[in-house]
């Protein structure tokens, strides 16, 4: 499937570049990947980096595509869909959208009601091949197309499907915005390490490696993260002293409230896009 699948990217920004790089590394053919964008420097960068075909004409790259990846800003997507509607109706490709807040029924209204549409919510670690992506497929997506969409996003990280489209708001709150939560925690730990006497460089190195190590341990472990935390937290020890302070600060409720705010904001943005 990988060698034969023809993929057209509408948009040539950072996320498109990350996915294209992942696709080529995972076995998709550069001969079958194309990208279109009005911004020539972005196209030239993709052409030089990946040796794919590029164009400033969206419709030109859709003609032979099995999959069309919509990788433009949400605010631009309605106009882009109007431009490509006739070509999409003619060729009936699988539509894969990574635009936040644009629901499948909105895409169907802008393009065609009988199209196979997959919505994806990847996050910025896609740029280093470590994305966490949530996906939703509408009723017109076949099992083969669903498998293909999973391979596309799986080329830059992990993939999880949700059964209801509204759950993509929760995906956005957890993983879409999630990197910023961890960056904030890293900032705080680095600053705290410096206040305890470490140099900024040493505190940064220790913090980032600890975050990486903890994530890898959790991914590779056969127990859940709460058990891993308990195993590190010796009674009466230094870790327990720190955890007690975090719990006194109501950390769990803070995260619950923060993610609820992100979830609600994503719903509001979707309404604004209509």
N, C-alpha and C positions, 0 to 999 in steps of 0.2 A: 504493500500500500504506500509506503513512504517514497519509493522511487518513482511511482507513477502519479502521485497526487500533485495537482497544479494549484498553487496558492497565490492569491493576489492580496497584497496589503494596501489598503487605502490609508495613507499616512505613513510618514517615514521618520517619526520621532524616536525618542529613547526606548520606549517600550516595544515598538515595532522592531527596532534594531536588536534588542535583547532576544526577542522571540525568534527572529530570523537566525541569529547566531546559534541559538539552542537547536533549532530545527536542523541546520546544516551539520552540527556536531552529532546529532542523533541519527543521521542517515537520510534525511530528506535531500533531494537533488537541487543544487543551485540553479540548474537549467529550468526547473519548474517553479521557481519562486520569483515573483515580480513585485515591485512597489511603485506607487504613484503618490506624488506630492507636488504642490505648486512651488515649494521652496527648493530651488535647485541645489544649494549647498548640502542639504540633507540627502538628496538623491545621489549626489556624487560621492558622498561619504559611504553610503550603503554599497554603491557600485564598486568602489575601490576596496572596501573591506571584505565584501562577500562575493564579488563577481556575479551578482544577480542582474537581471534586466530591470531598468527603471524607466519611468515615463512621467510626464506632467499631465497625462490624459487618463483620468480614472476609468473611463469606459473602455479604453484600449486594452487594459490589462484584465478586464473582467471577461472578455469574449471567450477565453478558453479555460477559465478558472473553475476548479471543483469547489474551492473554498475561497470566500472573500472575507478577509479580516478587517473590520472597521476599527482603525487605530487612530482616530482623530479626537479632538476635544469634544466633550458633550455639546457645547454651545454651537459647534460647527456641524453636528451630525445631521440635523434636519435638512440643511441645504445640500450637504453631500448626498444624502439619500435621494433628494429630488433630482440631482444631476445624474445619478446612476440607475434610477428606477427602471427605465426602459430596458437597459442592458440586463439588469437582474431578473426582470420578468421574462426576458427572452431566454436566458441561459439557466436559470434556476439553481444557482450554486448554494452550498451551505453558507449561511451568514454567521460569522463569529464576531461578536461585538465585545470590545473591552472598555467601552465608554461607560463610566460610572453614572448611575441614575437614569439611564435611558432604558425603559422597560421593553420587553419583547413585543407587547401589543402596540407600543409606539412605533417600533421599527416596522412592524407589519402594516400599520397605517401608512407609513411613509414609503414603503416599498411594495409589498404585496401580501395579502392575507394568508396565502398558502405556502409561504416560504419556511424552510427549515432554519430555525434561528437558535443559536446558542449564545447565552450571555455569560461573560467571564469577568471575574473580579480578581485579577492578579495584583500583587503588591510590588513595591519598588525593588526588593531583593531579586527580582527577575533579572536585574542588570548584572548580577553576579551569579546567575544560575541557581538561586535559592529561593524562588518564589513560593508562596502559599496561595493557591488559586481556588476560588469557589466557582462552580459552573452550574448553569441551569439550562435545560433543553426544553423547547416548546413541543407541542404534540406532533409536529411535522418532522421531527428529527428521527431518522432511522437509527437502529443499533450500530450500523457501520459508521454512520456520520458521528454518532456520539463517541464511538471509539476513536475516530479520527480527531475530533476536537480535544479529547483527552490526551492524545499524543502531541498535539500542537502545544498545549499549555504545559504538558508534562515535560516538554523539552527544556523548560526553564525552572522546574521545581516540582513540588507536590501538587496533586489535584484532588479535590473533593467535590462530589456532586451533591446538590440540594434538590429535594423533591418539589419544593414550592419556591416560586420566584421571589416572594417577599422575604425569604430567608437570606437573599443576597444582601439585604440591608444589614443583617446581623454579621454576615461575612465581612462586609466593609468595616463594621465597627471593630471586629476582632482582628482580622488580618490585613485588610486594606489600609487602615489607619495604624495598625499594630506596631509597625517598625518605629513610629514616632514615640510610642509609649516606652519602648525599650531604650531608644536613644536618650529619652529624658531620664530614665533610671540610670543609664550609664553616665550621663552628665553629673547627676547627683552623687553617684559613687566616686567618680573621679575627683569632684570638688571636696568630698568628705575625706578622701585619702590624702589630698594635699593639706587639708586642715590638720590632719594627724601627723604631718611632717614629711610625707613622701614628696618626691619631685613630681611635677605634672606628667612627665614622660613615664615614670615608673607606675604611677597611679593609673594612667591610661592603659598601659600594657597589661597590668594585672586585671583591671576591670574588663577589658575587651576579651582577653583570653578566658577569664572566668565565665563570661556570658557564653562564649563559644563552647567551652567545655561542658557547661551545665546543659545547654541545648542538645549537644551530641549525646550526653549521658541519658537524657530523657527520651530521645529518639530511639536509642539502642536498648533501653531497659525494658524488661518484661513486667515492671510494676509502674503504677501511676505516679505522678509528680508529687502528690501529697506524701506517699511513702518514701520517695527519695528525700524529700525535705526532712521527714522524721529521722531518717538514717544519718543525716548530717548534723541534726540538732541533739547533741548530747545533753542530758539533764544537768542543769547547773553550769553549763559551759558558756563559752563566748557567743556561739551562734544563738543559743536560747536567749541570751541577754538582748541581742539585736532583734530577734524575731518578736520578742515581747514588746519592744518599742514600736515596731511596725504595726503590730496588732492593736496596741493602745491608740495609735494614730488612725485606726479604722481603715486600713489599707484596702481590705476586701470591698468594703462599701464604696470607697472612693472609685475603685475600678468599675464596680457595677454601675455607679452613677455616670461615670465617664463614658462607658460603652453604650449605655442607654441614650445619652446625649448624642453620640455619634450616629446611632441607629435612627433616632428621630430626625436628625439633620439630613441624613441621606434620604429619608422619605420626603422631607420638605423640598429638597433639591429636585427630586423626581417630579413633584407636582409643578415646580417652577418651570421645568423643561417642556411641559405640554403646550 
